[in-house]
Amino acid sequence: MTGSPDARHSAASAPEPAPPALATIVQRPAGRPGQLILLFHAAGADPSEMLPLARRLAAEFPQAFVVSVGAPETSASETGREWFADEDPDGPARSGRVAAAMPCFLATIRHWQEVAGVAPEATAVVGFAQGATMALECAGEREAPAGRVVSIAGRFARLPDRVPADATFYMLHGKADEVVPCAHTVAAAERIVALGGDVIADVIPAAGHAVDDRIADLLIERLRTHIPKRHWAAAMRATGTERVKKS
């Protein structure tokens, strides 16, 4: 039995998240979390790939709810999991595969936001390789599902035509990456700047296609010290208002 048309429509309109049982909760702070950090692995891997970085972030941000998420599909290589088939990365079909995977990805973010009791503004999505592609592309939604988007050795499926004003992009890429050339991060950062978005991009000399200690150290520094463009703008508006009142 396939069910009624109404039932099928309802199921289609409410995509399921990636199975929570595949995820690893690295840190669940006592009380209400101050932020949510979700980490997404590369194609052909699993949540264990991101655990070293997840543990570093948990140690640095003790009030964060930290989860390493497992992709929903078995990889074509059968050695791990994936959000979409990752063949032909420069082909025209890639955007369609990412779009098809996006409802589940967004549902996954919403699921963990509900579990943690954290809003999009206080959510960071951190992706490596294919996980970075999903993280970057999710920010193209009308309302960004996360206030911070971190791409490590990643690329857009297609350079965006718009970027959200309520999200900050952090892009880190090894200069010696032979799997996803760092030129993709350079081009993406240039496009985000041209569209008026908020982005910090770093190309790390001699680093390859990996999430190593240099990447972790730099990411933590950026997350701790970078003040989002939207917060600066709000501060400037507030300062301007105060001056008008005093004059």
Backbone torsions as a table, in degrees:
resi	resn	phi	psi	omega
1	MET	NA	133.0	-177.2
2	THR	-97.4	-11.6	-179.9
3	GLY	90.9	165.5	-178.2
4	SER	-74.4	159.0	175.9
5	PRO	-56.7	-38.1	179.8
6	ASP	-63.7	-39.4	179.8
7	ALA	-66.7	-40.6	178.8
8	ARG	-65.1	-40.3	178.5
9	HIS	-63.5	-41.2	179.4
10	SER	-62.7	-42.1	179.7
11	ALA	-64.9	-38.8	-178.2
12	ALA	-69.0	-31.2	-176.5
13	SER	-82.4	-8.9	-179.5
14	ALA	-128.2	78.7	-176.8
15	PRO	-62.0	146.2	179.1
16	GLU	-83.4	146.7	174.1
17	PRO	-73.8	165.2	170.0
18	ALA	-56.6	140.3	-174.7
19	PRO	-52.0	119.0	-179.7
20	PRO	-56.5	-26.9	-179.4
21	ALA	-65.3	-20.0	178.7
22	LEU	-80.7	-15.3	-175.4
23	ALA	-86.3	157.3	174.5
24	THR	-117.2	117.0	175.1
25	ILE	-81.2	114.7	-176.3
26	VAL	-87.7	-35.7	-179.1
27	GLN	-149.9	128.8	173.2
28	ARG	-126.3	97.7	-175.0
29	PRO	-67.6	153.1	174.3
30	ALA	-68.4	140.5	-178.4
31	GLY	79.0	-167.0	-177.0
32	ARG	-78.1	125.3	179.8
33	PRO	-64.2	147.9	175.7
34	GLY	-81.3	-24.1	179.1
35	GLN	-160.3	166.3	177.5
36	LEU	-121.2	128.3	177.5
37	ILE	-120.2	117.8	179.1
38	LEU	-111.6	129.6	-178.6
39	LEU	-114.0	138.1	-174.8
40	PHE	-126.7	126.1	-172.5
41	HIS	-82.9	175.2	177.1
42	ALA	-78.8	164.8	174.3
43	ALA	-64.0	140.1	179.8
44	GLY	82.7	4.4	179.1
45	ALA	-116.4	-163.3	178.4
46	ASP	-151.8	178.8	-175.5
47	PRO	-55.9	-24.5	-179.0
48	SER	-62.8	-25.9	-179.7
49	GLU	-59.5	-35.0	-175.1
50	MET	-96.8	1.6	-176.2
51	LEU	-63.6	-41.5	178.1
52	PRO	-57.6	-44.1	177.7
53	LEU	-67.8	-40.4	179.9
54	ALA	-59.7	-40.9	179.8
55	ARG	-68.1	-37.5	176.3
56	ARG	-62.1	-44.8	-179.0
57	LEU	-66.4	-37.9	178.1
58	ALA	-63.1	-40.5	179.6
59	ALA	-66.9	-37.6	-178.4
60	GLU	-76.6	-29.3	-176.6
61	PHE	-126.4	78.6	-172.8
62	PRO	-64.8	-18.0	178.4
63	GLN	-92.6	7.3	-179.0
64	ALA	-92.5	141.6	168.9
65	PHE	-87.0	118.7	-171.5
66	VAL	-120.2	127.2	-177.6
67	VAL	-135.1	132.0	169.2
68	SER	-97.7	116.5	-169.4
69	VAL	-95.7	140.7	175.4
70	GLY	-95.6	133.5	177.7
71	ALA	-65.9	154.7	-170.6
72	PRO	-80.0	-21.6	-172.1
73	GLU	-106.3	147.3	172.5
74	THR	-72.7	132.1	-178.4
75	SER	-64.8	148.8	177.2
76	ALA	-58.2	-28.6	178.3
77	SER	-77.8	-10.9	-179.7
78	GLU	61.3	21.5	177.9
79	THR	-110.0	0.9	-178.5
80	GLY	-174.9	-151.2	-174.5
81	ARG	-130.4	165.6	-177.5
82	GLU	-155.4	160.2	173.5
83	TRP	-88.0	-31.5	179.7
84	PHE	-155.4	160.0	177.8
85	ALA	-63.1	125.5	-168.0
86	ASP	-100.3	24.2	177.1
87	GLU	-81.0	161.1	175.4
88	ASP	49.6	64.1	-174.7
89	PRO	-63.2	-20.2	179.8
90	ASP	-101.5	2.3	-177.4
91	GLY	-77.6	160.3	-177.4
92	PRO	-68.1	-19.2	-177.5
93	ALA	-79.4	-12.5	-175.4
94	ARG	-60.3	-43.3	-179.6
95	SER	-59.3	-39.2	179.4
96	GLY	-66.5	-38.9	178.4
97	ARG	-65.9	-40.0	177.7
98	VAL	-65.0	-43.5	179.8
99	ALA	-61.1	-38.3	-180.0
100	ALA	-67.4	-32.1	-180.0
101	ALA	-83.1	-16.4	-171.2
102	MET	-64.4	-40.4	179.6
103	PRO	-56.7	-40.5	178.0
104	CYS	-66.9	-40.2	179.8
105	PHE	-61.7	-46.5	179.7
106	LEU	-65.3	-39.1	177.5
107	ALA	-63.8	-34.0	177.9
108	THR	-65.8	-44.0	177.0
109	ILE	-60.9	-46.4	-179.7
110	ARG	-62.0	-40.0	179.5
111	HIS	-56.9	-49.7	-176.5
112	TRP	-73.1	-28.1	172.9
113	GLN	-64.0	-39.5	177.7
114	GLU	-68.0	-41.6	178.9
115	VAL	-62.2	-43.7	-176.6
116	ALA	-82.6	-19.4	-174.5
117	GLY	70.3	39.1	-175.8
118	VAL	-121.5	138.2	-179.5
119	ALA	-83.8	164.6	178.5
120	PRO	-54.2	-39.4	-178.7
121	GLU	-56.5	-34.2	-177.6
122	ALA	-100.1	18.1	179.8
123	THR	-105.8	137.4	172.5
124	ALA	-120.2	129.6	173.2
125	VAL	-107.2	128.5	-174.4
126	VAL	-122.8	114.2	-177.5
127	GLY	-121.4	148.0	175.0
128	PHE	-118.6	128.7	176.8
129	ALA	58.1	-117.4	179.8
130	GLN	-60.7	-36.5	176.0
131	GLY	-60.5	-33.5	177.4
132	ALA	-70.0	-38.8	176.5
133	THR	-59.0	-45.7	178.5
134	MET	-63.0	-40.9	179.6
135	ALA	-64.2	-45.6	179.6
136	LEU	-62.6	-46.2	-175.7
137	GLU	-69.5	-27.9	-179.1
138	CYS	-67.6	-23.9	179.9
139	ALA	-73.1	-7.7	176.5
140	GLY	-80.7	-3.1	177.0
141	GLU	-65.6	158.0	-178.2
142	ARG	-55.9	-40.7	173.9
143	GLU	-118.8	118.8	-176.4
144	ALA	-60.1	131.2	179.8
145	PRO	-78.2	-5.1	-179.5
146	ALA	-147.9	144.4	179.3
147	GLY	-77.6	-22.1	179.3
148	ARG	-132.9	131.7	-179.0
149	VAL	-122.1	119.6	-177.8
150	VAL	-112.8	123.4	177.1
151	SER	-113.6	120.9	175.3
152	ILE	-114.9	117.8	-178.9
153	ALA	54.0	44.0	-175.6
154	GLY	-118.6	-179.3	178.9
155	ARG	-158.8	151.7	168.7
156	PHE	-69.8	151.0	170.2
157	ALA	-66.9	-37.7	175.1
158	ARG	-148.7	134.7	-178.7
159	LEU	-56.4	138.4	-171.1
160	PRO	-74.9	157.2	173.0
161	ASP	-97.3	-14.5	177.5
162	ARG	-151.6	154.3	174.0
163	VAL	-133.9	150.2	-177.5
164	PRO	-73.5	148.1	175.9
165	ALA	-80.2	-14.9	-174.2
166	ASP	-104.4	23.8	177.6
167	ALA	-139.2	146.4	175.5
168	THR	-112.7	134.4	178.4
169	PHE	-100.3	132.1	172.6
170	TYR	-118.4	117.1	-175.7
171	MET	-119.7	125.1	179.9
172	LEU	-128.4	135.0	-174.3
173	HIS	-151.2	134.9	175.2
174	GLY	-74.8	134.1	-179.6
175	LYS	-66.4	-26.2	-178.6
176	ALA	-96.1	16.2	179.7
177	ASP	-68.0	116.9	-179.8
178	GLU	-98.8	-4.7	179.2
179	VAL	-91.2	-51.2	175.2
180	VAL	-123.8	101.0	-176.1
181	PRO	-57.0	143.1	-177.4
182	CYS	-65.7	-14.8	177.0
183	ALA	-58.3	-27.1	178.7
184	HIS	-66.2	-39.1	178.0
185	THR	-69.1	-40.0	178.7
186	VAL	-61.1	-47.5	-179.4
187	ALA	-64.6	-39.8	-179.9
188	ALA	-65.1	-43.3	-179.9
189	ALA	-63.6	-41.0	178.1
190	GLU	-62.1	-41.0	179.3
191	ARG	-66.6	-42.5	-179.9
192	ILE	-61.9	-42.8	177.2
193	VAL	-61.7	-44.4	-179.3
194	ALA	-62.0	-29.5	179.7
195	LEU	-88.4	3.2	178.0
196	GLY	83.3	16.0	-179.1
197	GLY	-83.9	176.1	-177.6
198	ASP	-108.2	114.4	-176.0
199	VAL	-144.6	141.1	169.3
200	ILE	-121.8	120.1	-177.4
201	ALA	-122.5	134.3	179.1
202	ASP	-130.2	130.7	171.4
203	VAL	-108.5	122.4	-171.6
204	ILE	-99.0	117.9	-178.9
205	PRO	-57.8	138.2	173.9
206	ALA	69.1	-3.2	177.8
207	ALA	-81.5	144.3	-179.6
208	GLY	-104.9	-150.6	-177.2
209	HIS	-90.4	80.5	-176.0
210	ALA	-162.6	162.0	173.0
211	VAL	-105.4	90.0	-176.0
212	ASP	-103.7	-174.6	-176.1
213	ASP	-63.6	-34.3	179.0
214	ARG	-63.7	-41.9	177.7
215	ILE	-63.3	-46.2	-179.0
216	ALA	-61.3	-45.6	-179.0
217	ASP	-61.2	-44.8	-177.6
218	LEU	-69.5	-39.2	177.9
219	LEU	-61.8	-45.9	179.5
220	ILE	-61.1	-42.4	177.2
221	GLU	-59.5	-45.6	-179.3
222	ARG	-63.8	-44.7	-179.2
223	LEU	-64.7	-32.7	-178.8
224	ARG	-79.3	-33.8	-168.6
225	THR	-108.1	-22.5	-176.3
226	HIS	-78.2	126.0	174.9
227	ILE	-95.1	117.8	-177.8
228	PRO	-54.8	145.2	-178.9
229	LYS	-54.7	-39.7	-178.0
230	ARG	-66.0	-31.3	178.4
231	HIS	-72.5	-38.9	174.5
232	TRP	-60.1	-45.4	-178.2
233	ALA	-61.7	-41.8	179.2
234	ALA	-64.4	-39.8	179.0
235	ALA	-64.3	-40.4	179.6
236	MET	-66.3	-39.1	177.9
237	ARG	-64.4	-42.2	179.5
238	ALA	-63.6	-41.6	179.0
239	THR	-62.9	-42.2	178.9
240	GLY	-62.7	-39.9	178.8
241	THR	-64.3	-41.8	-179.4
242	GLU	-64.3	-38.1	-179.5
243	ARG	-66.5	-39.7	179.8
244	VAL	-62.4	-42.7	-179.8
245	LYS	-64.6	-33.7	-176.3
246	LYS	-80.6	-21.7	-175.7
247	SER	-80.4	NA	NA
